Amino acid sequence: MGMPSVPQLLIILVIVVLIFGAKRLKNLGGDLGSAVKGFKQAVKDQDATPAELEDGSDQSDATVMRQTDDQKST
């Protein structure tokens, strides 16, 4: 069994929109985008050199705290 064709994908998309609603799917997409962005940031931070981590020059903790505060205020 191979990949679904374009008409099959469109039918699946219509069914999903009918079940969940467009607004809920939009919110889900935004949440997914934020999760991917956070994951990429974590991978980037993990690649930092040990010297950067020891001297505290990495500002990711402040950025994460700022983003968390922004999310709480909305």
Sine and cosine of phi, psi and omega as CSV:
sin_phi,cos_phi,sin_psi,cos_psi,sin_omega,cos_omega
0.00,0.00,0.82,-0.57,-0.08,-1.00
-0.99,-0.11,-0.28,-0.96,0.02,-1.00
-0.93,0.37,0.56,-0.83,0.06,-1.00
-0.92,0.39,0.52,-0.86,0.00,-1.00
-0.98,0.19,0.15,-0.99,-0.03,-1.00
-0.87,0.50,-0.72,0.69,0.03,-1.00
-0.88,0.48,-0.59,0.81,0.04,-1.00
-0.91,0.41,-0.66,0.75,0.03,-1.00
-0.90,0.44,-0.63,0.78,0.03,-1.00
-0.90,0.43,-0.65,0.76,0.03,-1.00
-0.90,0.44,-0.68,0.73,0.03,-1.00
-0.88,0.47,-0.69,0.72,0.01,-1.00
-0.87,0.49,-0.68,0.73,0.02,-1.00
-0.89,0.46,-0.68,0.73,0.00,-1.00
-0.90,0.45,-0.69,0.73,0.00,-1.00
-0.90,0.45,-0.67,0.74,0.02,-1.00
-0.90,0.43,-0.63,0.77,0.02,-1.00
-0.91,0.41,-0.61,0.80,-0.04,-1.00
-0.96,0.27,-0.75,0.66,-0.14,-0.99
-0.99,-0.11,-0.46,0.89,-0.08,-1.00
1.00,0.02,0.52,-0.85,-0.09,-1.00
-0.92,0.39,-0.64,0.77,-0.04,-1.00
-0.91,0.42,-0.67,0.74,0.00,-1.00
-0.91,0.42,-0.62,0.79,0.04,-1.00
-0.92,0.39,-0.59,0.80,0.04,-1.00
-0.89,0.45,-0.70,0.71,0.03,-1.00
-0.89,0.45,-0.65,0.76,0.02,-1.00
-0.89,0.45,-0.65,0.76,0.04,-1.00
-0.89,0.46,-0.66,0.75,0.04,-1.00
-0.91,0.42,-0.66,0.75,0.03,-1.00
-0.90,0.44,-0.66,0.75,0.02,-1.00
-0.90,0.43,-0.67,0.75,0.04,-1.00
-0.88,0.48,-0.67,0.74,0.03,-1.00
-0.90,0.43,-0.63,0.78,0.00,-1.00
-0.91,0.42,-0.68,0.74,0.01,-1.00
-0.90,0.43,-0.66,0.75,0.02,-1.00
-0.88,0.47,-0.69,0.73,0.03,-1.00
-0.90,0.44,-0.64,0.77,0.03,-1.00
-0.89,0.45,-0.71,0.71,0.01,-1.00
-0.89,0.47,-0.64,0.77,0.03,-1.00
-0.90,0.43,-0.65,0.76,0.02,-1.00
-0.90,0.43,-0.65,0.76,0.03,-1.00
-0.91,0.42,-0.67,0.74,0.02,-1.00
-0.89,0.46,-0.69,0.72,0.00,-1.00
-0.91,0.42,-0.56,0.83,-0.01,-1.00
-0.93,0.36,-0.45,0.89,0.01,-1.00
-0.99,0.16,-0.06,1.00,0.00,-1.00
-0.89,0.45,0.52,-0.85,0.00,-1.00
-0.95,0.32,0.46,-0.89,0.01,-1.00
-0.85,0.53,-0.54,0.84,0.01,-1.00
-0.90,0.44,-0.64,0.77,0.03,-1.00
-0.90,0.45,-0.64,0.77,-0.03,-1.00
-0.94,0.34,-0.58,0.81,-0.04,-1.00
-0.96,0.29,-0.65,0.76,-0.06,-1.00
-1.00,0.06,-0.07,1.00,0.08,-1.00
0.97,0.25,0.32,0.95,-0.02,-1.00
-0.96,0.26,-0.21,0.98,0.04,-1.00
-0.97,0.24,0.83,-0.56,-0.09,-1.00
-0.99,-0.13,0.24,0.97,-0.10,-1.00
-0.90,0.43,-0.55,0.84,0.01,-1.00
-0.89,0.46,-0.68,0.74,0.02,-1.00
-0.91,0.41,-0.62,0.78,0.01,-1.00
-0.91,0.42,-0.69,0.72,0.01,-1.00
-0.90,0.44,-0.68,0.74,0.02,-1.00
-0.90,0.44,-0.65,0.76,0.01,-1.00
-0.90,0.43,-0.69,0.73,0.02,-1.00
-0.90,0.43,-0.64,0.77,0.01,-1.00
-0.90,0.44,-0.68,0.73,0.03,-1.00
-0.90,0.44,-0.63,0.77,0.03,-1.00
-0.90,0.44,-0.64,0.77,-0.01,-1.00
-0.93,0.38,-0.58,0.81,0.00,-1.00
-0.93,0.38,-0.54,0.84,-0.07,-1.00
-0.98,0.21,-0.27,0.96,-0.01,-1.00
-1.00,0.01,0.00,0.00,0.00,0.00
